[in-house]
Amino acid sequence: MRFPTELKYSKEHEWVRQDGRRVVVGITDFAQSQLGDIVFVELPAVGAAITAGKRFSVVESVKAVSDIFAPINGKVVEINEALNDTPEKVNQDPYGDGWIAVVEVAEGASLDDLMDSEAYAAQVAKGGH
């Protein structure tokens, strides 16, 4: 199981890669492994305002339908449309081609509430919650 050190992580198993005022968001390797084979990703709408801790996407696997929660306040500026045809990219490359959205971070929002890779790995080791 991989937890890249350059990323930040939410307790709900999303990852964030910062790029200036924007962040790329996806689900972690742990999350995709728990879900099993992903068959559908409901992408957020470009332009949608998102709120940290609130649902902004849904991932459907052969096992379950799971909400994906926004790790930060902001506005969706880009979505990974490739997931419409190939949702399995989330399983194959969760930190690369399997990203879900790019979010412009809201004024005053901070990544400080998110975990680093070490803290997230410790959470997963304790049972994932």
C-alpha positions as CSV (number, residue, x, y, z in Angstrom):
1,M,0.0,0.0,0.0
2,R,1.4,3.4,-1.0
3,F,1.1,6.7,0.7
4,P,3.2,9.2,-1.3
5,T,4.9,11.7,1.1
6,E,4.2,14.8,-1.2
7,L,0.4,14.4,-0.7
8,K,-1.9,15.4,2.1
9,Y,-4.7,13.0,3.3
10,S,-8.2,13.3,4.8
11,K,-9.6,11.0,7.4
12,E,-12.2,9.9,4.8
13,H,-9.4,8.6,2.6
14,E,-9.0,11.3,0.0
15,W,-5.6,12.6,-1.1
16,V,-4.7,16.2,-2.1
17,R,-1.7,17.3,-4.3
18,Q,-1.2,21.1,-4.0
19,D,-0.4,23.2,-7.1
20,G,-0.5,26.8,-6.0
21,R,-4.1,27.8,-5.3
22,R,-5.3,24.6,-6.8
23,V,-5.3,21.1,-5.6
24,V,-5.8,17.8,-7.4
25,V,-8.1,15.4,-5.4
26,G,-8.5,11.6,-5.6
27,I,-9.0,8.6,-3.3
28,T,-6.2,6.8,-1.7
29,D,-4.7,3.4,-2.5
30,F,-6.2,2.1,0.7
31,A,-9.7,3.4,-0.3
32,Q,-9.6,1.8,-3.7
33,S,-8.4,-1.5,-2.3
34,Q,-11.3,-1.5,0.2
35,L,-13.8,-0.7,-2.5
36,G,-12.7,-3.4,-5.0
37,D,-13.2,-3.1,-8.7
38,I,-14.6,0.4,-9.5
39,V,-17.2,0.4,-12.2
40,F,-18.5,4.0,-12.1
41,V,-17.4,7.4,-10.8
42,E,-20.0,10.2,-10.5
43,L,-17.9,13.3,-11.1
44,P,-18.7,16.6,-9.7
45,A,-19.8,19.5,-11.9
46,V,-17.2,22.0,-13.1
47,G,-17.9,25.2,-11.3
48,A,-19.5,23.5,-8.3
49,A,-18.7,24.9,-4.9
50,I,-17.5,22.2,-2.5
51,T,-17.3,22.2,1.3
52,A,-14.8,20.3,3.3
53,G,-16.4,17.2,4.8
54,K,-19.4,17.2,2.5
55,R,-20.0,14.8,-0.4
56,F,-18.8,16.0,-3.8
57,S,-18.5,12.7,-5.8
58,V,-19.6,9.1,-5.6
59,V,-17.6,6.0,-6.5
60,E,-19.4,2.7,-7.3
61,S,-17.6,-0.6,-7.1
62,V,-18.7,-4.2,-7.4
63,K,-19.0,-4.2,-3.6
64,A,-20.5,-0.8,-2.7
65,V,-21.5,2.7,-3.5
66,S,-19.3,5.2,-1.5
67,D,-19.5,8.9,-1.1
68,I,-16.3,10.9,-1.7
69,F,-16.0,13.8,0.6
70,A,-14.4,17.2,-0.2
71,P,-11.1,17.5,1.6
72,I,-11.1,21.3,1.4
73,N,-13.5,24.2,0.7
74,G,-13.3,25.4,-2.9
75,K,-14.6,25.3,-6.4
76,V,-14.3,22.5,-9.0
77,V,-12.3,23.8,-12.0
78,E,-11.6,20.5,-13.8
79,I,-12.8,16.9,-13.7
80,N,-11.1,13.7,-14.9
81,E,-13.5,13.0,-17.8
82,A,-11.5,9.9,-18.7
83,L,-13.1,8.2,-15.7
84,N,-16.4,8.2,-17.5
85,D,-15.1,5.5,-19.9
86,T,-12.4,4.0,-17.7
87,P,-13.3,4.2,-14.0
88,E,-10.9,1.3,-13.3
89,K,-8.1,3.9,-13.6
90,V,-8.9,4.7,-9.9
91,N,-7.9,1.1,-9.0
92,Q,-4.9,1.0,-11.4
93,D,-3.4,4.4,-10.6
94,P,-5.1,6.1,-7.7
95,Y,-2.4,8.8,-7.3
96,G,-2.0,9.4,-11.0
97,D,-4.4,8.8,-13.9
98,G,-7.2,8.0,-11.3
99,W,-7.5,11.5,-9.9
100,I,-11.1,12.8,-9.6
101,A,-11.1,16.6,-9.7
102,V,-9.0,19.8,-9.6
103,V,-10.3,22.3,-7.0
104,E,-9.5,26.0,-6.7
105,V,-9.0,26.4,-3.0
106,A,-11.3,29.0,-1.4
107,E,-9.9,32.1,0.2
108,G,-8.9,31.4,3.8
109,A,-9.0,27.6,3.3
110,S,-6.0,25.7,4.4
111,L,-4.5,22.2,4.0
112,D,-3.4,22.3,7.6
113,D,-6.3,20.2,8.8
114,L,-5.2,17.3,6.5
115,M,-2.7,14.6,7.5
116,D,0.7,13.9,6.2
117,S,1.6,10.5,4.8
118,E,2.9,9.3,8.2
119,A,-0.2,10.2,10.1
120,Y,-2.4,8.7,7.4
121,A,-0.5,5.5,7.3
122,A,-0.9,5.3,11.1
123,Q,-4.7,5.8,10.7
124,V,-4.9,3.0,8.1
125,A,-2.7,0.7,10.4
126,K,-5.3,1.2,13.2
127,G,-8.1,-0.1,11.0
128,G,-8.6,2.7,8.6
129,H,-11.0,4.9,10.6
